[in-house]
Every structure is written in structure tokens, then in C-alpha cells.
């Protein structure tokens, strides 16, 4: 009995010394700035402000543009990991929202749409932050259009990621043949799920409470 009690006591000591499980969240918002979608860029502000109201200390967020070549940190508009002091975190959120607003005001249409490159950058960014929950939001019509010379036929590792396509607008050609729209979404769903991730589509931005 004495040995059993000592064993239990040792187990409790080891458990009390173990670091607490991470509970923080990482969010990466990709904003399509291509010519066919640029008029919808302003909706990024609504999504950003919603995310900022939900994120807490130790959570991370980044907003980046999707343009001709998106696999680069130069396309990250704003990024932050929030302090555990509420006053400092609030100041960080105000500065973050201001940078996103400035980006929206100055946004110009991009000739091509490198969605895959943006996703690669999002995965890299969030993996470096090591959050418990990783969410990639994509504000886009999900029509990838690559410039000559860009190679994006590569596997994507979405293990542990939620990928949410937002406000996936229909192209003019989709009105003539809806199979194009449905096929586009199905191709991205397959790609995300094949990479081990979870895929969702939220077209009604009044339902942002389904995020985070």
C-alpha cells in the first residue's frame, strides 16, 4: 500500500509539472485582389474586425493578399500575436485594423491569382506560431489563374488546419455553366481534404459566427 501511495504521489507531481496544453488560435486571412474579385476586397475589413473581437491573448492573426505571386512575406499586409495585457492587446488590435483599412483603400487589381502560393505562405506562417487551432480564411472566387512560369502543382499539408472559403462569388461563365462553379469548389475541397485538412464554405457573411 505504501508503494502504491508513493507511486500515485509521484504521478501527481509529474502531472503538475507538465506544461498546460496550448489553447491559442492562429488565423490567416487571404484576400483575393485579382481583377475579377477586387471589388469585393472591402469585405476583408468586416471579416478582420470580426476576428479581432474573437481573438484573445496569445492568439495570432495575419492578413495577406492573393496576387500574381503570393508565396512571399511581402504579401502579408498585417500580422500580430496578442499580448496578455488587455490594454496592450487592444492597442495591437487597433493598429492591425488600421493597417488592413489602409490596404483596402489602396488596393489595386492584380493580373493573376496565385491561390496556392498564398496557402503555402499561410501554412508556413501558422506552423511557425504553433497554435492549438489553425484556421485559414480565403476571401476569393477560388478561380486560380497563374502567370507563365509559376509551378503550383504540389501537395499541401493541411493536417490540423480548418480552411474556410468565404464569399465565393460566381463568375460570369458560371451563370452559363454552373458545373464550373461547383467543380471549382469540389476541386479545392478535395485538395484540402487530401492534405488532411477540414474544408468549409461560408458564402453568407452574416454567418461569421460559424468561424473561430
C-alpha positions in Angstrom: 0.0 0.0 0.0 2.8 2.4 0.9 4.5 1.7 -2.5 1.2 2.4 -4.3 0.7 5.7 -2.4 4.3 6.7 -3.3 3.7 5.8 -7.0 0.4 7.8 -7.0 2.2 10.8 -5.4 5.0 10.7 -8.0 2.5 10.5 -10.8 0.7 13.6 -9.5 3.9 15.5 -9.2 4.9 14.7 -12.8 1.4 15.7 -14.0 1.6 19.0 -12.1 5.0 19.7 -13.8 3.7 19.1 -17.3 3.2 22.3 -19.3 -0.5 23.2 -19.9 -2.0 22.2 -23.3 -2.0 25.1 -25.8 -5.4 26.7 -26.3 -4.4 29.6 -28.6 -5.7 30.2 -32.1 -4.0 31.2 -35.3 -5.9 32.9 -38.1 -4.6 33.7 -41.6 -6.9 35.6 -43.9 -6.1 35.5 -47.7 -7.7 38.3 -49.7 -8.1 37.9 -53.5 -7.1 41.1 -55.3 -7.4 39.8 -58.8 -9.3 41.8 -61.4 -12.3 39.5 -61.2 -12.6 39.8 -57.4 -11.0 43.1 -56.4 -14.4 44.9 -55.9 -15.1 42.5 -53.0 -11.8 43.4 -51.2 -13.7 45.8 -48.8 -15.4 42.7 -47.2 -12.0 41.9 -45.8 -12.5 44.7 -43.3 -15.7 43.1 -42.0 -14.0 39.7 -41.6 -10.9 41.2 -39.9 -13.0 43.2 -37.4 -15.0 40.1 -36.5 -11.8 38.1 -36.0 -10.3 40.7 -33.8 -13.3 40.7 -31.5 -12.9 37.0 -31.0 -9.2 36.6 -30.6 -7.6 36.7 -27.2 -4.1 37.0 -25.7 -1.5 34.6 -27.3 -3.7 34.3 -30.4 -2.1 35.2 -33.7 -3.6 36.7 -36.9 -2.3 37.7 -40.3 -4.0 39.2 -43.4 -2.3 38.7 -46.8 -3.2 39.5 -50.4 -3.6 36.9 -53.2 -2.0 38.4 -56.3 0.3 37.2 -59.1 2.9 35.5 -56.9 1.6 35.0 -53.3 4.2 32.8 -51.8 6.1 35.6 -50.1 6.0 37.6 -46.9 5.8 40.8 -48.9 2.1 40.0 -49.5 1.4 39.9 -45.7 -0.5 43.2 -45.0 -0.6 42.9 -41.3 0.4 40.3 -38.6 0.2 40.2 -34.8 0.4 37.9 -31.8 -1.6 39.5 -29.0 -0.1 40.4 -25.6 -1.5 39.0 -22.4 -2.1 42.6 -21.1 -5.5 43.7 -22.3 -4.5 47.3 -22.8 -1.6 46.3 -25.0 -3.7 43.7 -26.9 -6.3 46.4 -27.6 -3.7 48.7 -28.9 -2.4 45.9 -31.2 -5.9 45.3 -32.5 -6.5 48.9 -33.3 -3.1 49.2 -35.2 -3.9 45.9 -37.0 -7.3 47.2 -38.1 -5.8 50.4 -39.3 -3.2 48.6 -41.5 -6.0 46.5 -43.1 -8.1 49.6 -43.7 -5.2 51.3 -45.4 -4.6 48.2 -47.6 -8.2 48.2 -48.7 -8.2 51.9 -49.6 -5.1 51.4 -51.7 -5.8 48.0 -53.2 -5.4 47.7 -57.0 -6.4 44.7 -59.2 -3.8 42.0 -59.7 -3.5 40.4 -63.2 -3.2 36.9 -61.9 -4.5 34.8 -58.9 -2.0 32.6 -57.1 -4.2 31.0 -54.5 -1.9 28.0 -54.0 1.1 30.3 -53.2 -1.0 32.2 -50.7 -2.0 28.9 -49.0 1.6 27.8 -48.8 2.5 31.1 -47.1 -0.4 30.7 -44.7 0.6 27.2 -43.7 4.2 28.3 -43.1 3.2 31.3 -41.0 0.7 29.4 -38.8 3.0 26.4 -38.3 5.7 28.7 -37.0 3.3 30.1 -34.4 2.3 26.6 -33.1 -1.3 27.5 -32.2 -3.6 24.8 -30.9 -6.2 25.7 -33.6 -5.2 26.8 -37.1 -7.7 28.5 -39.4 -7.1 29.8 -43.0 -9.8 32.0 -44.4 -9.9 32.7 -48.1 -11.9 35.6 -49.5 -12.0 34.7 -53.1 -13.9 33.3 -56.1 -11.5 30.4 -55.9 -10.5 30.7 -59.5 -6.8 30.2 -59.7 -5.1 31.9 -62.7 -1.3 31.5 -62.8 1.2 33.6 -64.7 3.5 31.8 -67.1 6.4 30.1 -65.3 4.6 29.6 -61.9 4.6 26.0 -60.7 1.9 25.2 -58.1 1.1 21.5 -58.8 2.4 20.5 -55.4 0.8 18.7 -52.4 -0.3 20.9 -49.5 -0.1 19.7 -45.9 -3.3 20.8 -44.2 -3.1 18.5 -41.2 -4.6 20.3 -38.2 -6.0 23.1 -40.4 -9.5 24.4 -41.0 -9.8 26.0 -44.4 -12.8 28.2 -45.0 -13.7 29.7 -48.3 -15.6 33.0 -47.9 -18.0 34.8 -50.2 -17.2 32.6 -53.2 -18.7 34.7 -55.9 -19.9 33.3 -59.2 -18.1 34.2 -62.4 -20.0 35.2 -65.5 -19.1 31.9 -67.1 -20.6 30.1 -64.0 -24.0 31.5 -64.9 -23.8 29.8 -68.3 -22.5 26.5 -66.8 -23.0 26.1 -63.0 -20.9 23.0 -63.2 -17.8 25.2 -63.4 -18.6 26.8 -60.0 -19.5 23.5 -58.3 -16.4 21.9 -59.9 -14.1 24.6 -58.6 -15.3 24.2 -55.1 -15.1 20.4 -55.3 -11.5 20.6 -56.6 -10.4 22.7 -53.6 -12.3 20.6 -51.1 -10.6 17.5 -52.5 -7.2 19.2 -52.3 -7.7 20.3 -48.7 -9.1 17.0 -47.5 -6.4 15.1 -49.4 -3.9 17.2 -47.4 -5.5 16.2 -44.1 -7.5 19.4 -43.5 -11.1 20.3 -43.0 -12.9 22.3 -45.7 -15.9 24.6 -45.4 -17.6 27.3 -47.5 -19.4 30.3 -45.9 -20.9 32.5 -48.5 -23.2 34.5 -46.3 -21.0 36.9 -44.3 -23.8 37.4 -41.8 -22.9 34.0 -40.5 -19.4 34.7 -39.5 -20.3 33.4 -36.0 -19.5 29.9 -37.6 -15.8 30.9 -37.7 -13.2 30.7 -34.9 
